[in-house]
Amino acid sequence: MTRKELFFHLLENELSKHGFKYFKSKNKFLKKNNGDEYIIDYEVWPNFIQVEANFKIVIKKIEDIKKKGLE
């Protein structure tokens, strides 16, 4: 197992306890709750020299308001 594979395997073990699903092709974890989305994605540099984490929260009510504003 490579360092990258081990890293994501350990993260998946921990984050799955909290309802996150791992998407290997995108190095991303996603959790949906009442229409809201919680996203943790990772940019992995070649040879696993550096890993950058990005966190996003998409709140359904806010997205609905934005859509109404575009109508």
N, C-alpha and C positions, 0 to 999 in steps of 0.2 A: 504494500500500500504506500502510495506517495504521500508526501507531507500535505499536499493539497487535499487528497482524498481523506486522509486522517482528520484534517481540520474540519472539513464539511461533515464527515461522519460523526464526530464528537458534537458539533453544533446541532446536527439533526437529532441526535439522541436527546439533547437538552431541550431544544426548542419545540420538539414534537410533544413534549409533556405539557406545553402551554398552548397547544392547538395549531402550531405552525406546520405548514406542509413545505417540503423542500422540492425545488425545481432545479435539477442538476444542470440542465442545458443553459440556464440563465444565472447560476450561482445565486439563487434567490429563495427566500423563505416568505410565505404568504399566510396570513390568517384573516379570515372573514368573520365578522361578528355583527349581526343586525344590519347588514348592508354596508358597514364600514370595512375598510381594508387596512391591514397593518403589514407593511412590506419592509423587509430587511434584505438589501442586495449588496453584493460584494464585487469589487473589481480586483481581480488577482493579476499581479504583474508576472511577467515571465520568470520561470524558475522559482516562483513563490517568494520572491525577494520582498514584496510588499503586498499588503491586503488593505483595501479601503472599504469601509462600510458606509452605506447610505441607508437612512431610515425615512420612511414615508408613511403618512397616515392620510387616507382618503375617507372623508366623512360624507356619507351619503346625503344628509340634509343640505350640506353646503353645495355639493355637486348638483342637487336638484334646484337650488336657488340660482346657481350659475346658468343652468340650462334655461330656466324661465327668463333670465335676463337676455338671452340670445334670441328669444322668439320674437 
